[in-house]
């Protein structure tokens, strides 16, 4: 049996895989594991819980709060708030753990549960495994006055997070028009408020969540609306968040997409110029485009590569003392301001760079020329065997020999979905598509269920 926790918490179909019973048990076990250090006589442990706008988040957040309260933890339920908002509250207030109910960019029927330890950091694998091991275990339950309480705290939470974001912006954005696609998710209220308080003229789409329309043909995975609105409104640039706003992608004034690699590249060069990029190093994942790695080398910036997942990026950043890292998908972490990926913060930092330089986002992003890249998702296969099958390994070796030094191949099982991802970069789009298609066929044949 595989791990309960994936690359970003526990995720699956709400009310089938992610049930109220599981949420209750996870809340109880996480509370016991993450507050075990407290000595007798200390104040009662505290937790903060928030969610995105999925309708299933209502019963799941109630269940996980109940589980934590049953374990003797006082819980503040802040309602809808972006994942990085919960991380910020966990880091900046006197709480022992934070919980987010969200499936990020996944479709509305899915949901998930992810935890932050004291300080606002995602959990290490060993801690997640300890929580999973505690599910269903017998334990000494508190009674009477020792059980926890549950209280609302939405207004305080949103205001605290917005103030943090505006402070990070560092300068007013007066005269800068920015288009926002809030994905009908957790950014729908706080993102427009934060950008407006920072002085921007904000054009907003997909900020009317109804519990069912999160990520529906909008947001960071469907940027077509944002591209059209950015051009039509004559905005300087646009940004699109995912459902829990821990990432964003951008578009320039012409509607051209600017992904996380390009965002990291332009922020890294800015920080190097300012002398605020520790060790002149950027932390990326193995999915980052080869063009970013080559551009950073030319700029005198070293790169450190990690496994896919912003938690692994952050682990490398903390271990090496680095200040900037992220993923091609738009999870960008700046340790000066955050303990996790933050899409709204990223959009503020982009705006700050545009204002400070007087240059367009298109011009700034040109520091990272992208090599043609093709990503093919192969569903309905046994992803657990992706790294073990000899036929797949032979096909990968042949593809790498064919590409030589002008490209690369990456094949990996998804951490959140039942599929294998085949990524190929090459000197030309045609070559990338040809190699990726051939590898996908081999994966489909060799790993068929």
C-alpha positions as CSV (number, residue, x, y, z in Angstrom):
1,X,0.0,0.0,0.0
2,X,1.3,3.5,-0.9
3,X,1.7,6.5,1.3
4,X,-1.5,8.2,2.4
5,X,0.2,11.6,1.9
6,X,1.1,12.7,-1.7
7,X,3.4,15.5,-2.8
8,X,0.9,18.1,-1.3
9,X,-1.1,16.6,1.5
10,X,-3.9,14.0,1.2
11,X,-6.0,14.4,-1.9
12,X,-8.8,12.6,-3.7
13,X,-12.4,12.6,-4.6
14,X,-14.4,14.4,-1.9
15,X,-16.8,12.2,0.1
16,X,-15.3,9.1,-1.5
17,X,-11.6,9.2,-0.9
18,X,-11.6,12.3,1.3
19,X,-14.4,11.7,3.8
20,X,-15.6,13.4,6.9
21,X,-14.5,10.4,8.8
22,X,-11.0,10.6,7.4
23,X,-10.8,14.3,8.1
24,X,-11.9,13.8,11.7
25,X,-9.3,11.1,12.2
26,X,-6.5,13.1,10.5
27,X,-7.3,16.1,12.6
28,X,-7.1,14.1,15.8
29,X,-3.9,12.3,14.8
30,X,-2.2,15.5,13.5
31,X,-3.1,17.4,16.6
32,X,-1.5,14.6,18.8
33,X,1.7,14.4,16.7
34,X,2.3,18.1,16.2
35,X,1.6,19.1,19.8
36,X,3.4,16.2,21.5
37,X,6.3,18.5,22.4
38,X,4.2,20.5,24.8
39,X,4.8,20.0,28.5
40,X,2.1,19.6,31.1
41,X,1.0,23.0,32.4
42,X,1.6,24.9,29.2
43,X,-1.2,26.7,27.5
44,X,-3.7,24.6,25.5
45,X,-2.4,23.9,22.0
46,X,-3.9,26.1,19.2
47,X,-4.6,25.5,15.5
48,X,-5.9,27.5,12.6
49,X,-7.9,25.9,9.8
50,X,-9.0,27.4,6.4
51,X,-10.3,26.2,3.1
52,X,-10.8,27.1,-0.6
53,X,-14.3,27.6,-2.0
54,X,-15.3,24.1,-2.8
55,X,-18.6,23.1,-1.4
56,X,-17.1,20.0,0.2
57,X,-14.7,22.1,2.1
58,X,-17.5,23.1,4.5
59,X,-18.1,19.7,5.9
60,X,-14.5,18.7,5.7
61,X,-13.2,21.7,7.6
62,X,-15.9,21.1,10.3
63,X,-14.8,17.5,10.6
64,X,-11.1,18.3,10.9
65,X,-11.7,21.1,13.4
66,X,-13.8,18.6,15.4
67,X,-11.0,16.1,15.4
68,X,-8.4,18.6,16.6
69,X,-10.8,19.9,19.3
70,X,-11.4,16.4,20.4
71,X,-7.7,16.0,20.9
72,X,-7.6,19.0,23.2
73,X,-6.7,21.8,20.7
74,X,-8.4,25.2,20.5
75,X,-9.2,25.8,16.8
76,X,-9.7,29.1,15.0
77,X,-11.7,28.4,11.8
78,X,-11.0,31.3,9.4
79,X,-13.2,30.0,6.5
80,X,-12.1,30.8,3.0
81,X,-8.4,31.9,2.8
82,X,-5.6,31.1,0.4
83,X,-3.2,28.3,1.4
84,X,-0.3,30.8,1.9
85,X,-2.6,32.9,4.1
86,X,-2.9,29.9,6.5
87,X,0.9,29.4,6.3
88,X,1.4,33.1,7.2
89,X,-1.0,32.9,10.1
90,X,0.7,29.7,11.4
91,X,4.1,31.4,11.1
92,X,3.1,34.8,12.5
93,X,0.7,34.0,15.3
94,X,1.1,31.7,18.4
95,X,-0.4,28.5,17.0
96,X,1.0,25.0,16.9
97,X,-0.4,23.8,13.5
98,X,-2.3,25.0,10.5
99,X,-4.6,23.1,8.2
100,X,-5.9,23.8,4.7
101,X,-8.8,22.1,3.0
102,X,-8.1,22.3,-0.7
103,X,-7.3,20.4,-3.8
104,X,-5.5,23.4,-5.3
105,X,-5.8,23.3,-9.2
106,X,-7.8,20.0,-9.3
107,X,-11.4,19.9,-10.5
108,X,-14.2,20.9,-8.0
109,X,-15.2,17.3,-7.1
110,X,-11.8,16.7,-5.5
111,X,-10.6,18.0,-2.2
112,X,-7.6,17.6,0.0
113,X,-6.1,18.2,3.4
114,X,-2.6,19.6,4.0
115,X,-0.9,20.7,7.2
116,X,1.6,23.3,8.4
117,X,3.7,22.8,11.5
118,X,4.5,25.7,13.9
119,X,6.5,28.3,12.0
120,X,4.3,27.8,8.8
121,X,6.3,25.0,7.1
122,X,4.8,22.0,5.4
123,X,5.5,18.7,7.1
124,X,8.4,16.4,6.4
125,X,7.7,12.9,5.1
126,X,8.5,11.3,8.4
127,X,6.0,13.5,10.3
128,X,3.3,12.8,7.7
129,X,3.9,9.1,8.1
130,X,3.6,9.4,11.8
131,X,0.3,11.1,11.4
132,X,-0.9,8.4,9.0
133,X,0.2,5.7,11.5
134,X,-1.9,7.2,14.2
135,X,-5.2,6.9,12.3
136,X,-7.5,4.6,14.2
137,X,-5.1,4.1,17.1
138,X,-6.3,3.9,20.7
139,X,-5.2,6.9,22.8
140,X,-6.1,8.6,26.0
141,X,-8.8,11.2,25.1
142,X,-9.2,14.4,27.0
143,X,-12.5,14.9,28.8
144,X,-14.3,17.8,30.5
145,X,-12.6,21.1,30.4
146,X,-9.6,19.6,28.6
147,X,-11.3,19.3,25.2
148,X,-10.7,22.1,22.8
149,X,-13.0,24.9,21.5
150,X,-13.8,26.0,18.0
151,X,-14.1,29.7,17.2
152,X,-14.5,31.7,14.0
153,X,-11.8,34.2,12.9
154,X,-12.3,35.1,9.3
155,X,-12.1,38.9,9.5
156,X,-8.9,38.9,11.6
157,X,-7.3,36.4,9.3
158,X,-8.0,38.1,6.0
159,X,-6.9,41.5,7.3
160,X,-3.6,40.1,8.7
161,X,-2.8,38.4,5.5
162,X,-3.6,41.4,3.3
163,X,-1.5,43.7,5.5
164,X,1.4,41.2,5.1
165,X,1.1,41.2,1.3
166,X,0.9,45.0,0.9
167,X,4.0,45.4,3.2
168,X,5.9,43.0,0.9
169,X,5.1,45.0,-2.2
170,X,7.4,47.7,-0.9
171,X,6.2,50.6,-3.2
172,X,2.9,52.0,-4.5
173,X,1.7,50.8,-7.9
174,X,-0.3,53.9,-8.9
175,X,-1.1,53.9,-12.6
176,X,-0.4,50.2,-13.1
177,X,-3.3,48.3,-14.4
178,X,-3.3,44.5,-13.7
179,X,-5.8,41.9,-14.7
180,X,-6.6,39.2,-12.2
181,X,-8.2,35.7,-12.8
182,X,-9.1,34.5,-9.3
183,X,-10.3,31.0,-10.5
184,X,-13.4,31.4,-8.4
185,X,-11.3,30.2,-5.6
186,X,-9.7,31.3,-2.4
187,X,-8.1,34.5,-3.9
188,X,-11.4,35.9,-4.9
189,X,-11.7,38.4,-2.1
190,X,-8.1,39.0,-0.8
191,X,-6.2,39.3,-4.1
192,X,-8.2,42.2,-5.5
193,X,-8.1,43.9,-2.1
194,X,-4.3,43.5,-1.7
195,X,-3.5,44.7,-5.2
196,X,-5.8,47.7,-4.9
197,X,-4.4,48.6,-1.4
198,X,-1.0,48.5,-3.0
199,X,-2.2,51.1,-5.5
200,X,-2.9,49.1,-8.6
201,X,-5.8,49.6,-11.0
202,X,-7.3,46.1,-10.9
203,X,-9.5,44.3,-13.5
204,X,-11.0,41.2,-12.0
205,X,-12.5,38.1,-13.6
206,X,-13.7,34.8,-12.1
207,X,-14.1,36.1,-8.5
208,X,-17.7,34.9,-7.9
209,X,-17.3,31.5,-6.2
210,X,-20.5,29.5,-5.7
211,X,-18.9,26.3,-4.3
212,X,-19.1,24.5,-7.6
213,X,-17.2,26.7,-10.1
214,X,-13.7,26.7,-8.7
215,X,-11.1,26.2,-11.5
216,X,-13.9,25.7,-14.0
217,X,-12.3,26.7,-17.4
218,X,-10.5,29.5,-15.5
219,X,-7.5,30.2,-13.4
220,X,-3.9,29.2,-13.9
221,X,-4.7,26.0,-15.7
222,X,-7.1,27.7,-18.2
223,X,-5.6,31.2,-18.9
224,X,-7.5,31.9,-22.1
225,X,-9.9,34.3,-20.5
226,X,-7.1,36.2,-18.8
227,X,-5.2,36.5,-22.0
228,X,-8.2,38.1,-23.8
229,X,-9.1,40.4,-20.9
230,X,-5.5,41.6,-20.4
231,X,-5.3,42.7,-24.0
232,X,-8.8,44.1,-24.1
233,X,-8.4,46.1,-20.9
234,X,-4.9,47.4,-22.0
235,X,-3.5,46.1,-18.7
236,X,0.3,46.1,-18.1
237,X,0.0,42.4,-17.4
238,X,-2.3,39.8,-16.0
239,X,-2.0,37.0,-13.4
240,X,-4.1,33.9,-12.9
241,X,-4.2,32.0,-9.6
242,X,-5.2,28.4,-8.9
243,X,-7.9,27.4,-6.5
244,X,-6.0,27.9,-3.3
245,X,-3.8,30.7,-4.7
246,X,-0.5,29.2,-3.8
247,X,0.7,29.7,-7.3
248,X,0.1,31.9,-10.3
249,X,1.1,32.3,-13.9
250,X,1.2,35.6,-15.8
251,X,0.5,37.0,-19.2
252,X,2.2,40.1,-20.7
253,X,0.4,43.0,-22.3
254,X,0.1,41.1,-25.6
255,X,-1.5,38.1,-23.9
256,X,1.6,35.9,-24.1
257,X,2.0,33.4,-21.3
258,X,4.8,33.8,-18.8
259,X,5.2,30.7,-16.7
260,X,6.9,30.0,-13.4
261,X,10.3,29.5,-14.9
262,X,10.3,32.9,-16.5
263,X,8.9,34.5,-13.3
264,X,11.7,32.9,-11.3
265,X,14.3,34.0,-13.8
266,X,13.3,37.7,-13.8
267,X,13.0,37.7,-10.0
268,X,16.4,36.0,-9.6
269,X,18.1,38.5,-11.8
270,X,16.5,41.3,-9.9
271,X,17.5,40.0,-6.6
272,X,21.1,39.4,-7.8
273,X,21.3,43.0,-8.9
274,X,20.0,44.2,-5.5
275,X,22.4,41.9,-3.7
276,X,19.5,40.1,-2.0
277,X,19.9,36.6,-3.7
278,X,21.7,34.5,-1.1
279,X,24.8,32.7,-2.7
280,X,23.5,33.9,-6.1
281,X,21.5,30.7,-6.2
282,X,18.0,29.7,-7.4
283,X,16.3,26.5,-6.4
284,X,14.2,24.8,-9.1
285,X,12.7,21.4,-9.8
286,X,13.6,18.8,-12.4
287,X,10.6,20.0,-14.4
288,X,12.1,23.5,-15.0
289,X,12.9,24.3,-18.6
290,X,16.5,23.9,-19.7
291,X,16.2,27.4,-21.0
292,X,16.0,28.7,-17.4
293,X,19.0,26.7,-16.3
294,X,21.1,28.1,-19.3
295,X,19.9,31.7,-18.7
296,X,20.8,31.6,-15.1
297,X,24.2,30.2,-15.9
298,X,24.8,33.1,-18.3
299,X,23.6,35.6,-15.5
300,X,26.1,34.1,-13.0
301,X,23.3,32.5,-11.0
302,X,23.7,28.9,-9.8
303,X,20.7,26.5,-9.8
304,X,19.9,23.7,-7.4
305,X,17.4,21.1,-8.7
306,X,14.9,19.1,-6.5
307,X,12.1,16.7,-6.9
308,X,8.7,18.1,-8.0
309,X,6.8,19.7,-5.3
310,X,7.2,23.1,-3.6
311,X,7.8,21.4,-0.3
312,X,11.0,19.8,-1.7
313,X,12.0,23.2,-3.1
314,X,11.6,24.7,0.3
315,X,13.5,21.9,2.1
316,X,16.5,22.6,-0.2
317,X,16.1,26.3,0.3
318,X,16.2,26.0,4.1
319,X,19.0,23.5,4.0
320,X,21.2,25.7,1.9
321,X,20.1,29.1,3.2
322,X,18.7,30.1,-0.2
323,X,16.2,32.9,-0.7
324,X,14.3,32.1,-4.0
325,X,12.9,29.0,-5.5
326,X,9.9,27.5,-7.2
327,X,8.3,25.5,-9.9
328,X,7.5,26.0,-13.6
329,X,3.8,25.7,-12.6
330,X,4.0,29.0,-10.7
331,X,4.7,28.0,-7.1
332,X,7.2,30.7,-6.2
333,X,8.8,30.9,-2.7
334,X,10.7,33.9,-1.4
335,X,11.9,33.2,2.1
336,X,12.0,36.9,2.9
337,X,8.2,37.0,2.8
338,X,6.8,33.5,3.0
339,X,7.2,29.9,4.0
340,X,5.4,28.4,1.0
341,X,4.4,29.2,-2.6
342,X,2.2,32.3,-2.7
343,X,0.6,33.4,-6.0
344,X,-0.7,36.7,-4.7
345,X,2.7,37.6,-3.3
346,X,4.3,36.7,-6.6
347,X,2.0,39.0,-8.5
348,X,2.9,41.8,-6.1
349,X,6.6,41.2,-6.6
350,X,6.1,41.2,-10.4
351,X,4.3,44.5,-10.2
352,X,7.0,45.9,-8.0
353,X,9.7,45.0,-10.5
354,X,7.7,46.5,-13.4
355,X,7.3,49.8,-11.5
356,X,10.9,49.9,-10.3
357,X,12.4,49.4,-13.8
358,X,9.8,51.1,-16.0
359,X,10.1,48.1,-18.3
360,X,7.3,45.8,-19.5
361,X,6.8,42.4,-18.1
362,X,7.5,41.0,-21.6
363,X,10.9,42.7,-21.7
364,X,11.7,41.5,-18.2
365,X,10.7,37.9,-18.9
366,X,12.8,37.8,-22.0
367,X,15.8,36.9,-19.8
368,X,14.6,33.3,-20.0
369,X,14.4,32.0,-23.6
370,X,12.4,28.8,-23.5
371,X,13.4,25.6,-25.3
372,X,10.5,23.8,-26.9
373,X,8.9,21.6,-24.2
374,X,6.2,19.0,-24.6
375,X,4.4,17.4,-21.6
376,X,2.3,14.3,-22.2
377,X,0.1,12.9,-19.4
378,X,-0.4,9.1,-19.8
379,X,-3.4,7.9,-17.8
380,X,-4.7,4.5,-16.9
381,X,-1.2,3.0,-16.2
382,X,0.5,1.5,-13.2
383,X,2.5,4.6,-12.2
384,X,4.3,2.6,-9.4
385,X,6.2,0.7,-12.1
386,X,7.4,3.8,-14.0
387,X,10.9,3.6,-12.6
388,X,11.2,-0.2,-12.7
389,X,10.2,-1.3,-16.2
390,X,13.2,-2.2,-18.3
391,X,11.4,-1.5,-21.6
392,X,10.5,2.0,-20.4
393,X,14.1,2.6,-19.2
394,X,15.5,1.5,-22.6
395,X,13.2,3.9,-24.4
396,X,14.3,6.8,-22.2
397,X,17.9,6.1,-22.9
398,X,17.4,6.0,-26.6
399,X,15.5,9.3,-26.5
400,X,18.3,10.9,-24.5
401,X,20.9,9.7,-27.0
402,X,18.8,11.1,-29.9
403,X,18.5,14.5,-28.2
404,X,22.1,14.8,-27.1
405,X,23.1,18.1,-25.4
406,X,20.3,20.1,-27.0
407,X,17.5,18.5,-25.0
408,X,16.4,16.3,-22.2
409,X,13.8,13.7,-21.1
410,X,12.0,13.4,-17.8
411,X,9.5,10.7,-17.0
412,X,7.8,10.6,-13.6
413,X,4.6,9.4,-11.9
414,X,2.2,12.2,-10.8
415,X,2.1,12.7,-7.1
416,X,-1.5,13.8,-7.1
417,X,-3.2,12.0,-10.0
418,X,-3.2,8.4,-11.4
419,X,-1.0,9.0,-14.4
420,X,2.6,9.1,-15.6
421,X,4.0,12.4,-17.0
422,X,6.4,12.3,-20.0
423,X,8.3,15.6,-20.5
424,X,10.7,16.2,-23.4
425,X,12.7,19.3,-24.3
426,X,14.4,19.6,-27.7
427,X,15.9,22.0,-30.1
428,X,12.7,22.2,-32.1
429,X,9.0,21.8,-31.3
430,X,8.6,19.0,-33.9
431,X,11.4,17.0,-32.4
432,X,10.1,17.4,-28.9
433,X,6.6,16.3,-29.9
434,X,8.0,13.3,-31.9
435,X,10.1,12.0,-29.0
436,X,7.4,12.7,-26.4
437,X,4.8,10.9,-28.4
438,X,7.0,7.9,-28.9
439,X,7.8,7.6,-25.2
440,X,4.2,8.0,-24.2
441,X,3.3,5.1,-26.5
442,X,5.9,2.9,-24.8
443,X,4.7,3.9,-21.3
444,X,1.1,3.2,-22.3
445,X,2.0,-0.3,-23.6
446,X,4.5,-1.3,-21.0
447,X,2.6,0.0,-17.9
448,X,-0.9,-0.8,-18.9
449,X,-3.2,-1.9,-16.1
